[in-house]
Amino acid sequence: MKIYLTDLPEAGGKNASLGEMFNKLKPLGIKVPDGFAITASAYKFFLQYNKIEDKLKNLLNTIDAKTLDNLPEVARQCREIVTQATLEDDVKKAILQSYTLLSGILN
């Protein structure tokens, strides 16, 4: 599936911009690296599947907006929650298939 700027809400800004460049510049002979995107929907599903959305929101709400003194600790706790979460099998399979396809293109 190709990604364009119109896919920004689902693919994110960087992915949409890279997709746009890839699709428009590659036919002109300009080399732009290929890739794949993990969608916003997949990320939201990941949060719901692991039941961590509220935990992360609650942690983020504890950031001291005036001084940001506790930002490193809150970020550490958020990273810990995310890294301890698991990918649902179908999502994991789709990511691994996309990576395998991309690796074949690069080799």
Sequence and secondary structure as in RCSB ss.txt:
>XXXX:A:sequence
MKIYLTDLPEAGGKNASLGEMFNKLKPLGIKVPDGFAITASAYKFFLQYNKIEDKLKNLLNTIDAKTLDNLPEVA
RQCREIVTQATLEDDVKKAILQSYTLLSGILN
>XXXX:A:secstr
    GGGHHHH HHHHHHHHHHHHHGGGT          HHHHHHHHHHHT HHHHHHHHTTS TTT TTHHHHH
HHHHHHHHH    HHHHHHHHHHHHHHHHHH 
